[in-house]
Amino acid sequence: MYIDEFKGVAIEEMNKYGIPASITLAQGIIESGSGNSSLAKYANNHFGIKCTSEWKGKGYYKDDDKANDCFRVYKDARESYRDHSEFLRRKRYSALFELDKNDYKNWAVGLKQAGYATNPKYPDLLINTIEKYQLYFYDLPESENEKLKREDRVFSEINANIPQEKKKFTPVATPPSKQVIKTPDTLKISTPAVVINTPDPVGSTTLENPYTVKQGDTLYNISKRFNISVDDIKALNNLADTGIKIGQKLVLVK
């Protein structure tokens, strides 16, 4: 089971940095579809972290905010969990590290406020997942003295990172290593020339009248056509991945 497999590394990262293990596990469950997304299966990437100029590993391409966004490929999923902690150790998330490491509710709200996700329901998704699977049992309290020591260490690391933050966290189109893994998901399948798709008028879908996926559609081009983010489409339709099928019904209104 996903939780049993990754609770150990989530607890390690919590004790080291103060990120509640419940938050890390819930994010992994939501963002990787409990390890079943193509990004998790092919790239061991459970948190959707993209390639940057600092990244020396391989890249894996998927449509996300842009067509063919480059995502990091990890040796194993544990490396992805550790990189998730590194991703959060920056100025925009610094206030979260002042919270108790078992305060998962304020961590959930704070992540959204700091811009971690565009989905307005992201805190609810995290909290509901934590409470559904009772992930809060993995969160451990810390004494005041332990909390102060941990904060001093983490804030020193965050402050040291600030001058390099833009370089370290700005996505790039190609991994510096120039190494890319090839899977069926990364290969583009062109739409036959005989098929003519007439885009649905923007705003024509409703909760009762969802959009029907046509040949050649991707979540990325649907998101641009209907002015809604890929993240929001995935959240509204409980999608663990960006893979969609012809004939599939998608809700595109909040």
C-alpha positions as CSV (number, residue, x, y, z in Angstrom):
1,M,0.0,0.0,0.0
2,Y,1.2,3.5,-0.9
3,I,1.1,4.8,2.7
4,D,3.0,1.9,4.1
5,E,5.7,2.2,1.5
6,F,6.3,5.9,2.0
7,K,5.4,6.7,5.6
8,G,9.0,6.1,6.7
9,V,10.6,8.7,4.4
10,A,7.8,11.1,5.1
11,I,8.5,10.8,8.9
12,E,12.2,11.2,8.2
13,E,11.6,14.5,6.3
14,M,9.2,15.7,9.0
15,N,11.8,15.2,11.8
16,K,14.5,16.9,9.7
17,Y,12.6,19.9,8.4
18,G,9.2,20.1,10.3
19,I,6.9,19.4,7.3
20,P,4.1,17.2,8.8
21,A,4.4,13.6,7.5
22,S,0.6,13.7,6.9
23,I,0.9,16.7,4.6
24,T,3.7,15.1,2.6
25,L,1.9,11.7,2.3
26,A,-1.4,13.4,1.3
27,Q,0.4,15.5,-1.4
28,G,2.0,12.3,-2.7
29,I,-1.4,10.5,-2.8
30,I,-3.1,13.4,-4.6
31,E,-0.4,14.4,-7.0
32,S,0.7,10.9,-8.0
33,G,-2.6,9.1,-7.8
34,S,-1.1,6.9,-5.1
35,G,1.8,6.2,-7.3
36,N,-0.2,5.3,-10.4
37,S,0.3,8.4,-12.5
38,S,2.6,8.1,-15.5
39,L,4.9,10.7,-13.9
40,A,5.3,8.5,-10.8
41,K,5.6,5.2,-12.8
42,Y,8.1,6.4,-15.4
43,A,9.9,9.2,-13.6
44,N,9.6,8.3,-9.9
45,N,8.3,11.9,-9.6
46,H,5.5,12.0,-7.0
47,F,5.2,15.8,-6.6
48,G,5.3,17.2,-10.1
49,I,8.6,19.0,-9.7
50,K,9.9,20.3,-13.0
51,C,13.4,20.5,-14.5
52,T,15.5,23.6,-13.5
53,S,19.0,24.8,-14.4
54,E,20.2,23.2,-11.2
55,W,18.8,19.8,-12.1
56,K,21.5,17.4,-13.3
57,G,19.3,14.3,-13.9
58,K,17.1,13.2,-16.8
59,G,13.9,14.8,-17.9
60,Y,10.4,13.5,-18.7
61,Y,8.0,15.4,-20.8
62,K,4.3,15.9,-20.2
63,D,1.7,18.6,-21.0
64,D,1.0,20.6,-17.9
65,D,1.1,24.4,-17.6
66,K,2.7,24.4,-21.0
67,A,2.9,21.8,-23.8
68,N,5.8,19.4,-23.2
69,D,6.8,20.6,-19.7
70,C,10.0,19.0,-18.5
71,F,9.7,17.1,-15.2
72,R,12.6,15.7,-13.1
73,V,13.3,11.9,-13.3
74,Y,14.4,10.4,-10.0
75,K,16.4,7.2,-9.3
76,D,13.6,6.2,-6.9
77,A,10.6,7.6,-5.2
78,R,12.4,8.3,-2.0
79,E,14.6,10.7,-3.8
80,S,11.4,12.5,-5.0
81,Y,10.2,12.8,-1.4
82,R,13.6,14.3,-0.3
83,D,13.5,16.8,-3.3
84,H,10.0,17.8,-2.2
85,S,11.4,19.0,1.1
86,E,14.1,20.9,-0.8
87,F,11.4,22.5,-3.0
88,L,9.5,23.8,0.0
89,R,12.7,25.2,1.8
90,R,12.5,28.7,0.2
91,K,11.3,32.2,1.1
92,R,7.7,31.9,-0.1
93,Y,7.0,28.9,2.2
94,S,9.2,30.1,5.1
95,A,6.2,31.1,7.4
96,L,5.0,27.4,7.3
97,F,8.2,26.3,9.1
98,E,7.1,28.3,12.1
99,L,4.1,26.0,12.6
100,D,4.2,23.0,14.8
101,K,5.2,19.9,12.8
102,N,1.8,18.2,13.6
103,D,-0.3,21.3,12.6
104,Y,-1.5,19.8,9.3
105,K,-4.6,22.0,9.0
106,N,-2.6,25.3,8.9
107,W,0.0,23.7,6.7
108,A,-2.7,22.8,4.2
109,V,-4.1,26.3,4.2
110,G,-0.6,27.9,4.2
111,L,0.5,25.9,1.1
112,K,-2.4,27.3,-0.9
113,Q,-1.8,30.9,0.4
114,A,1.8,30.7,-0.6
115,G,0.9,29.7,-4.1
116,Y,1.7,26.0,-4.1
117,A,-1.5,25.1,-6.0
118,T,-4.0,27.0,-8.1
119,N,-6.9,24.8,-7.1
120,P,-9.0,26.8,-4.5
121,K,-10.0,23.5,-2.9
122,Y,-6.5,22.3,-2.4
123,P,-6.5,22.7,1.4
124,D,-9.7,20.7,1.6
125,L,-8.3,18.0,-0.7
126,L,-5.3,17.7,1.6
127,I,-7.2,17.8,4.9
128,N,-9.9,15.3,3.6
129,T,-7.2,12.9,2.5
130,I,-5.3,13.1,5.8
131,E,-8.5,12.5,7.8
132,K,-9.8,9.7,5.4
133,Y,-6.6,7.7,5.9
134,Q,-5.8,9.0,9.4
135,L,-2.4,10.2,8.3
136,Y,-2.2,12.5,11.3
137,F,-1.1,9.4,13.3
138,Y,2.3,9.8,11.7
139,D,2.7,13.4,12.8
140,L,4.8,13.7,16.0
141,P,4.8,16.6,18.4
142,E,8.1,18.3,19.3
143,S,9.2,20.1,22.5
144,E,9.6,23.9,22.5
145,N,13.4,23.5,22.6
146,E,13.3,21.0,19.7
147,K,11.1,23.3,17.7
148,L,13.5,26.3,18.2
149,K,16.5,24.3,17.2
150,R,14.7,23.0,14.1
151,E,13.5,26.4,13.1
152,D,17.0,27.9,13.5
153,R,18.5,25.3,11.3
154,V,15.8,25.4,8.6
155,F,15.7,29.2,8.5
156,S,19.5,29.3,8.1
157,E,19.2,27.0,5.1
158,I,16.3,29.0,3.6
159,N,18.2,32.3,4.0
160,A,21.3,30.8,2.4
161,N,19.2,29.6,-0.5
162,I,17.5,33.0,-1.2
163,P,20.2,34.4,-3.6
164,Q,20.0,31.2,-5.7
165,E,16.3,30.7,-5.5
166,K,15.4,32.0,-9.0
167,K,18.0,29.7,-10.6
168,K,17.2,26.7,-8.4
169,F,13.4,26.8,-8.9
170,T,12.6,28.4,-12.3
171,P,11.6,25.6,-14.7
172,V,13.6,25.2,-17.9
173,A,12.5,23.6,-21.3
174,T,15.4,21.1,-21.4
175,P,17.3,19.4,-18.6
176,P,20.9,20.6,-18.4
177,S,22.0,16.9,-18.7
178,K,20.2,16.8,-22.1
179,Q,19.1,13.3,-21.1
180,V,15.4,12.5,-21.8
181,I,13.6,9.3,-21.1
182,K,11.3,8.0,-23.8
183,T,8.0,6.3,-23.0
184,P,4.7,6.0,-24.9
185,D,3.5,9.0,-22.9
186,T,6.2,11.3,-24.2
187,L,5.6,10.4,-27.9
188,K,3.1,12.7,-29.7
189,I,0.4,10.9,-31.7
190,S,-0.8,13.1,-34.5
191,T,-4.4,13.4,-35.4
192,P,-5.3,12.0,-38.8
193,A,-5.8,14.7,-41.4
194,V,-9.3,13.4,-42.3
195,V,-10.5,14.2,-38.8
196,I,-11.8,17.7,-38.4
197,N,-12.5,18.8,-34.9
198,T,-14.7,21.8,-34.3
199,P,-13.9,23.3,-30.9
200,D,-16.8,23.7,-28.6
201,P,-17.7,27.3,-27.9
202,V,-16.1,28.6,-24.7
203,G,-18.6,28.4,-21.9
204,S,-20.8,25.8,-23.5
205,T,-20.1,23.2,-20.9
206,T,-21.9,23.0,-17.6
207,L,-22.0,20.5,-14.6
208,E,-25.0,18.8,-16.3
209,N,-23.5,19.1,-19.8
210,P,-19.8,18.2,-19.6
211,Y,-17.3,18.3,-22.4
212,T,-16.7,15.1,-24.4
213,V,-13.1,14.4,-25.2
214,K,-12.4,14.2,-29.0
215,Q,-9.5,12.7,-31.0
216,G,-6.4,14.9,-30.7
217,D,-7.5,16.5,-27.4
218,T,-5.1,16.9,-24.5
219,L,-5.7,18.4,-21.1
220,Y,-3.3,21.2,-22.1
221,N,-5.2,22.3,-25.2
222,I,-8.6,21.9,-23.5
223,S,-7.3,24.1,-20.7
224,K,-6.3,26.8,-23.1
225,R,-9.6,26.6,-25.1
226,F,-11.8,26.9,-22.0
227,N,-9.5,29.2,-19.9
228,I,-9.1,26.8,-17.0
229,S,-5.9,25.4,-15.6
230,V,-4.8,21.8,-16.0
231,D,-4.7,21.5,-12.2
232,D,-8.3,22.6,-11.9
233,I,-9.5,20.2,-14.6
234,K,-7.7,17.3,-12.8
235,A,-9.2,18.4,-9.4
236,L,-12.8,18.8,-10.8
237,N,-12.7,15.4,-12.4
238,N,-10.7,13.5,-9.8
239,L,-7.9,12.8,-12.4
240,A,-4.6,11.4,-11.0
241,D,-2.9,12.1,-14.3
242,T,-3.1,14.1,-17.5
243,G,-4.1,11.1,-19.6
244,I,-7.6,11.3,-21.1
245,K,-9.5,9.0,-23.5
246,I,-11.8,9.8,-26.5
247,G,-15.4,9.9,-25.4
248,Q,-14.5,10.7,-21.8
249,K,-16.7,13.4,-20.1
250,L,-15.0,16.3,-18.4
251,V,-16.5,19.0,-16.1
252,L,-14.8,22.3,-17.0
253,V,-16.7,24.7,-14.8
254,K,-16.1,25.4,-11.1
